[in-house]
Amino acid sequence: MRNLHERIDGTTEEFIEMFENVDRLFKINMEMFEKRVFIQSLYGEAKVVEDRINAYEVKIKEDSILAIVRFQPAAGDLRTLLTFIDCVKMLERMGDLLKSNLQLFRKLKKYNDGTGDHIYIIEEMAKKVHDIFEIYMEAFIERDEKKMYSLLADDEEIDEMRVQAVKEIIEFMKESPNNIEGGSIILLLSKKFERLSDKIMQLGKGLVYTVNGENLRKQELENNLK
C-alpha cells in the first residue's frame, strides 16, 4: 500500500491532468470564437474530453476520501486532500459549462444573416476568463502566491467586462426583431463565461487555503454576516 505522500503526489498529477482537460475545452471554445463558426469535429472531441473530466472527478474524490480515512492526515496534507474534494466538483461543472457553450454555438449556426458574427461582443471577455484559468494552472503547479493573488484580483474586471458586453448585446437586439433570438443566445454565452470566472475564483481561493491555510471563503462568509 502506498504511503500518504505517494498517494497525494499521484492524486496531484491526476488533478493537473483534469484541469488540463478543462483547458482543452476552453481552447475549443476559443477556436470557435475566432473562426465564427460551429465545428462539428471539435464538438465531438469536446464530448470525449468532458467524459474524461467526469471520470477524473469521481476517481480523485474517492481517492482523497480514502486517503483521509486510512491515514488521518494533519495540517497541510489534510488541506490538500480537502481542496481536491472541493475543487474537482468545480472543474467538473466548468467542463459542463464549456461543453454547453458549444451547443449554443451550434444554435447560432442556423443564422445566415451575420447574427452569429456578433459573438465578437463577448470574445474579449471569454479570452480574459481563459487567461485567468491559465494563471490558476500555473499558480497551482508552481505554488506561486503572486500569481495566486493576481487571478483573484481579476474578478472585478470580468464583472465590468460583462456589464459592458450586456449593454452592447441589448443595443444589437434593439436594432431589429430578427436579432432578438440570436442576441439572447449571445447574452446567455456571456452569463456562462461569467459563471466560469466565478468558478475559477473559487479554485483560486481553494489554492490559497492549500498553500498557506488562509480560508478566504470562510472570511467572506463572516464578512457577509456582519
N, C-alpha and C positions, 0 to 999 in steps of 0.2 A: 504494500500500500504506500502510495506516495505521501511524503510529508506535507505539512501545510504550505510551506513556501513554494514547493514544486507545484502544488495544486493552484495556488494563486498565480504563479507565472504562466501556467497553462491556460487558465481562465482569462488572464490579461491578454494573451495572444488571440484568443477567440473573440474577446471584446473588441480588440483592434480590427480583426477581420470583419466583425459585424458592422462597425461604423464605416469601414472602407466600402462595404457593400451599400450602405446608405449613401455614401459619397458618389458611388456609381449611379444611383438613381437621380441624385442631384445633377450629375453631368448629362444624363439622358434628357432631363427636363431642359437644361440649358441649351442642348443641341437643338431641341425643337423650337425654343425661343429664337435662336439665331437663324434657323432655316425657315421659320414662319410656316411650318408645315408639320402635319402629323405623319410620323414614320412608323409603319406597321412593324418592321423588324425590331426597332428599338423598343416598342411596346411589348413585343414578345419576350425580349431579353429582360425587360423590367419585371415581368411576371415571374420569371425564374429567379431573379435577384431577390424579389420580395419573399418568395418561398424560403430562400436561403436565410434571410434575415429572421423570419419567423422561427426557423429551426434553431438558429443561434440563441434566440431569446429563451426558448424552452430549456436548452442544454445549460446555458450559463446560469440561469436562475436555479435550476435543480442542483448543479454542481456547487454553487455558492451556499445554498441552504445546507447541503450535505456536509460541506467543509465546516460550517459553523457548528453543526450538531456533533460532528466527530472530534473536532479539535478545540472547540470552545476558545477561539482566538481572542486576544485582547488588543486594545488600543488601535494602532494603525492597521493591523491586519483585519480586524473586525470592521473598521470603517471602509476598507477597500471592498470587502465582500458585501457589505450592506449597500454600498454605492452601485456595485454590479447589479444587485437585485432590483434596485430602484431605477437605474438608468436603462437597462435593457428594454423595459416597457416603453420608455420614451423613444428609444431608437426604433422599436417595432412600430410605434404609432407614426413616426416620421416616414417610415417606409410606406405605410398605408397612404399617408397624405401625398407623398411624391408620386405613387402609382395612380392615385385618383386624379392628380393634376393631368396626367397623360390622357385619362378618359375625357377630361374637359377639352384638351387639345383636339381630341377626335371629334367632339361635338362641334368645335369651331371649324373643322374641316369642311363642313357642308356649306359654309358661307363663301360663295364665289365672288362676292361684291367688295372684297377688301376688308370686311369686318374683322376677320381673324388677324389681319396685319396690325390691328390696334393693340395687340398684346405688348407692343413696344412700350406702352404706357407704364407697364409694371416690370419691364425687363431689368431696369437698373436696380429696383428693389429686390428682385429674385437673385440677381448676381451678388448683391450685398449679403443676402441671407446665406448663400452658398459660401461666400468668403468667410463669414464668421464661423460657419461649421468647419471649414478647413483650419481656421485658427484654433478651434476647440481640439481637433485631431492632433495638431502639432503640440498644443499645450499639454494634452494627455500623455503623449508619447515622451515628450521632453521634460514633463513635470515643471514647466516653465510658468512661474507665478505671474510674470509680467504679461504674457500672452493670456493667461487665465483671466486676469482682471480687465485686460483690454477688450476681450469679447463681451464681458458684462457691460462695459461702457457703451457698446454699440446698440443696446436695446432702444434707447430713446431715438436714435437716428432712424431705425427701422420704423418706429411708430410715426415719425414725421414724414417719412417717405410714403407710407401707406395713406396718410391723410391727404397728401398732395395727389397721389395716384387716384384716390376715390373721387376727388374733385374733377380730375381730367376725364375719368370714365363717365361720370354723370353728365358732363358737358357733351361728350361724344354721344351719349344716349339721347340727349335733348335735341340733337341735330336732326334726327329722323326717327319715326316709329320703327323703321326697319333695323335700327341699331340697338333696340332695347334688349332683345334676346341675347345677341352676341355680347353686348355690353354687360349683361347680367352674368354671363359666364366668366368674362374677364374680371369682373368685380369679385366673383367667388374665388377665382385664382389668387387674387390679391389677399383675400382673407386667409386662404390656406398657407400662403407664404408667411403671413404674419404669425399664424399658429406654429409654423415650423420654427420661426425665430424664437417664439416663447419656449418651445421645447429645447432649443439649443441653450437658452439662458438657464433652464433648469439643469441641463447637463453640466454647464459651467459651474453652477452652484454646487452640484454634486462633486465636481472635481476639487473645488476649494475645500469641501469637507474632507475628502480623501487625503489631500496633501497636508493640510495643517489643522484639521479638526474644527474649523470655523463653520458653524451651521447657519448659513445665510438665510435659508428658508425659515428656520425657527425664529431668527431675528426679525424677518419680515412679518411673520405672523404676530409676534409680540408687539411690533410697532403698530400693526393694523388694529390690534385690540385695545391700544391705549386711547 
